[in-house]
Amino acid sequence: MSALLLIEQILNGLQSGVMLFLMAAGLTLVFGVMGLINLAHGSLYMVGAFAAAGAAAATGSFVVALVAALAAAAAAGALIEMLVIRRLYERDHLDQVLATFALILILSEGTRWLFGSFPLYLDVPDWLSGSVTLPGGIQYPLYRLAIIVVGLAVAAGLFGLISRTRLGIRIRAGEADREMIAALGVDISKLYTMVFALGAALAGLAGALVGAIQSVQVGMGEPVLILAFVVIVIGGIGSIKGAFIGALLVGLTETLGGVLLPQLFGLFMDPSAATTVGASLASMAIYILMAVVLIWRPSGLFGVRA
Amino acid sequence: MNRETIINLLIALGLIAVPLWAIWADEPFIITLATKVAILALAGVGLNIALGLGGLVSFGHAAFFGIGGYAMGILASHAQNYTPMMEWPLLIEGTKSMPVIWLVAVLASALAALLIGVLSLRTSGVYFIMITLAFGQMLYYFAISWPAYGGEDGLSIYVRNGFPGLNTLDPAQFLALCYAVLFVVLFLSSRLAKSAFGLALSGARQNEDRLRTVGIEPFRLRLVAFVISGAVTGLAGALYADLNRFVSPTMFSWHMSGEIMVFVILGGVARLFGPVAGAALFIVMEHLLGGISEYWQVFLGLTLLGVVLFARGGLIGTLAGRKVTHD
């Protein structure tokens, strides 16, 4: 395999990693601050993608589509938090899993009701289509490169928000001791709604950005949700840094595994068998990665021991 | 007799009365639905051993359900194609005999539960939920990408497997067989809950430290419970595959894990007949709502949400009142 192809695959892995980070960041924040497992996070990703596709079809502007995705996902998140999620904070994980599983059914079928079963398409805008030549002569799609840049910028912004702003201080304080910050006069339920809406907006953004590469359809959030869970479990639940490292690890493992493993097996097996075994193992690779990490560190890479 | 026992008896009676009526009225579809209820309830009874008794929230029981299903699919497909499964070092042929298939399904899913349990039980809480989910997905993707047994398309078995002395092609006889298995497993599971092992397992759920203080290591108890739980769900998987005469990777999907969990919670966690009531309610809702609207899952979701938020303890919990526990 040539070095050029390898670099291209690494960039693809990076691109899927930063998108996973946008999903995982919301999940891990909601878990860290509110102690809630939200299976419906993938539905917010879907909501973002559908809002973007709808807005793009109506206005033709990709920027408007992204804004619509952020707004729709944040609004849906805030609404869901106020109507349902709020009642689940004091419940055990089993109730949370079931209630958010029910939310998935409602949101997925509701979207199918509204938009139909056919996938929608969100086009990459003209100013981001085509490819660029990177140093070393690698041709790489501009849009994917833009996604990596946007993802990294959002990640940097999120780190800044958590570590430098007043909202960030409150979020961290909420993770540490929720009674104490309530006693200090912070409106905790408003804070929770904001954190949930923030996580939802990030998921919606990811949905819209990825929606332009893949098709926008019902159920698109579920595979990503499972991957995002793998990410936060590897990184340590509640840790943004862990989510970032975990997302890149999972993105790279998935992409590179799919390319490299069949070739690796090809060295000592006949080609068709190697493709089969390699592809099977590649699709299992991230789960094997997760199992290995958890055996080594049961609370994830950056997790605090409960 | 307390209220829960009366409710259990009523459920058992209803479970038998409905298909009897269906046979009398010649409604084969109802018989198939009842068979589906019995099999899915069996899967739920399996999960309930880990979830209700042991407090182990496994979100990956589809793994065992799928392994049971594929045990049936693989054995029966070799038998129907007259190809041996293995020729060397010893000749292993496929089979169309249910008892053999069940044995293989139970052993294979117990073995998988042992491996998954050893790794997963090192963690607890959310991590346990996630890691069991991940193992389920791992098998799901494996089943999709492994072409030898149908890959994404799954495997069709043309004729239902046989059981000595019965004509399993007759829906009523197959139903009776599934009922028999369900009731035997329900009986065993009620014995298990009352045994020393079951009490210790309950203790591990309620207070791990106290259990350690009296000299019992929770890990082993949980592992054994997880293995039994997986084996029962695996058996249900084999029966489900036989009901549909078809296995596909969707048996491994996390939606399946979620549904098995829904049966347990809808009926009532840790209640003996919880999964039976839950599975029956689920199938009836699926059938009725499915007739009203193509988008019945919206209403299913709303019902589930209502149960979680307002009817804690599920159907049996709501009807029979709170369980007295000694925490």
Boltz contact constraints between the chains, C-beta under 6 A:
constraints:
  - contact:
      token1: [A, 37]
      token2: [B, 126]
      max_distance: 6.0
  - contact:
      token1: [A, 87]
      token2: [B, 309]
      max_distance: 6.0
  - contact:
      token1: [A, 93]
      token2: [B, 126]
      max_distance: 6.0
  - contact:
      token1: [A, 94]
      token2: [B, 57]
      max_distance: 6.0
  - contact:
      token1: [A, 95]
      token2: [B, 308]
      max_distance: 6.0
  - contact:
      token1: [A, 98]
      token2: [B, 265]
      max_distance: 6.0
  - contact:
      token1: [A, 98]
      token2: [B, 308]
      max_distance: 6.0
  - contact:
      token1: [A, 99]
      token2: [B, 305]
      max_distance: 6.0
  - contact:
      token1: [A, 99]
      token2: [B, 308]
      max_distance: 6.0
  - contact:
      token1: [A, 101]
      token2: [B, 258]
      max_distance: 6.0
  - contact:
      token1: [A, 102]
      token2: [B, 301]
      max_distance: 6.0
  - contact:
      token1: [A, 102]
      token2: [B, 304]
      max_distance: 6.0
  - contact:
      token1: [A, 102]
      token2: [B, 305]
      max_distance: 6.0
  - contact:
      token1: [A, 105]
      token2: [B, 297]
      max_distance: 6.0
  - contact:
      token1: [A, 105]
      token2: [B, 300]
      max_distance: 6.0
  - contact:
      token1: [A, 105]
      token2: [B, 301]
      max_distance: 6.0
  - contact:
      token1: [A, 106]
      token2: [B, 298]
      max_distance: 6.0
  - contact:
      token1: [A, 106]
      token2: [B, 301]
      max_distance: 6.0
  - contact:
      token1: [A, 109]
      token2: [B, 295]
      max_distance: 6.0
  - contact:
      token1: [A, 109]
      token2: [B, 297]
      max_distance: 6.0
  - contact:
      token1: [A, 109]
      token2: [B, 298]
      max_distance: 6.0
  - contact:
      token1: [A, 110]
      token2: [B, 298]
      max_distance: 6.0
  - contact:
      token1: [A, 113]
      token2: [B, 295]
      max_distance: 6.0
  - contact:
      token1: [A, 226]
      token2: [B, 137]
      max_distance: 6.0
  - contact:
      token1: [A, 229]
      token2: [B, 130]
      max_distance: 6.0
  - contact:
      token1: [A, 230]
      token2: [B, 134]
      max_distance: 6.0
  - contact:
      token1: [A, 233]
      token2: [B, 130]
      max_distance: 6.0
  - contact:
      token1: [A, 237]
      token2: [B, 126]
      max_distance: 6.0
  - contact:
      token1: [A, 279]
      token2: [B, 145]
      max_distance: 6.0
  - contact:
      token1: [A, 280]
      token2: [B, 142]
      max_distance: 6.0
  - contact:
      token1: [A, 280]
      token2: [B, 145]
      max_distance: 6.0
  - contact:
      token1: [A, 280]
      token2: [B, 146]
      max_distance: 6.0
  - contact:
      token1: [A, 283]
      token2: [B, 141]
      max_distance: 6.0
  - contact:
      token1: [A, 283]
      token2: [B, 145]
      max_distance: 6.0
  - contact:
      token1: [A, 284]
      token2: [B, 138]
      max_distance: 6.0
  - contact:
      token1: [A, 284]
      token2: [B, 141]
      max_distance: 6.0
  - contact:
      token1: [A, 284]
      token2: [B, 142]
      max_distance: 6.0
  - contact:
      token1: [A, 287]
      token2: [B, 134]
      max_distance: 6.0
  - contact:
      token1: [A, 287]
      token2: [B, 138]
      max_distance: 6.0
  - contact:
      token1: [A, 290]
      token2: [B, 134]
      max_distance: 6.0
  - contact:
      token1: [A, 291]
      token2: [B, 119]
      max_distance: 6.0
  - contact:
      token1: [A, 294]
      token2: [B, 123]
      max_distance: 6.0
  - contact:
      token1: [A, 294]
      token2: [B, 131]
      max_distance: 6.0
  - contact:
      token1: [A, 298]
      token2: [B, 122]
      max_distance: 6.0
  - contact:
      token1: [A, 298]
      token2: [B, 123]
      max_distance: 6.0
